[in-house]
């Protein structure tokens, strides 16, 4: 690969949510602050939403790493679970042993005993669910019932939901209105602007070990911004492809032409005006050719 060519120790634009590459975008910092504040004040449900590729899982893992020591965390990364499977997943995360044929009543009793024990140690429990929009409606209702466990002063279990905007639609269903009313803190992640894309790309290259001048200048980053609309994941895909193209030609700086080629090769990217112009010219030429053929045929037929 291109590691040695650019003098870096690892690939800087992988799609793995690696917290060592956390850039600290204003939106991401605010989300973390909202989460920590809400958890410290004992709120029941907290929700963070964002479009695909905006860094929800990265923030989720950052939160897990930065939780105060007095919190016990339960993490469910794949919530497409039936109510029974969800209860077992929560129990497993909290080291609660259930029998093979355990029902709702047994689960409630054992979970409550565990939560009370943790509470007596002056600790809190937070359940963090990633991709929460995938939770079936029945499982969301089961989740609400789990959070009914509380003392006179605070909830025994706090829940953080990370999800795509579809999560908002799901929580707006009439049958889930009780849970929606319990969401006391929510935050929506924002996309990057053009300058943030430039700083983001530079940051990731530096974390990977790059010590040279700007590989991606501001003109390149402006194209990256327009094509990605400021979505970090798409920026990563485009940068990785551009680096590979430049490496293949032995270049030490990324030319604009390679960014354009990366955009053209990526379905998730929005075409720039340059690419659109080529496409429109192509369509126009085809239309003119077809028109010419049609009228030639019409004249022949007459």
Buried (B, 14 or more C-beta within 10 A) or exposed (E): EBBEBBEBEEBBBEEEBBBEBBBEBEBBBEBBEBBBEBBEEEBBBBBBBBBEBBBBBBBBBBBBEEBEEEBBBBBBEEBEBEBBBBBBBBBEBBEBEBEEEBEEEBBBEBBBEBBEEBBEEEBBBBBBBBBBBBBBEBBBBBBBBBBEBBEEEEBBBBBBBBBBEEBBEBBEEEEBEEBBEBBEBBBBBBBBEBEBBBBBBBBBBEBBEBEEEBBBBEEBBBBBBBBBBBBBBBBBBBBBBBBEBBBEEEBEEBBBEBBBBBBBEBEBBBBBEBBEEBEEEEEEEEEEEEEEEEEEEEEEEE
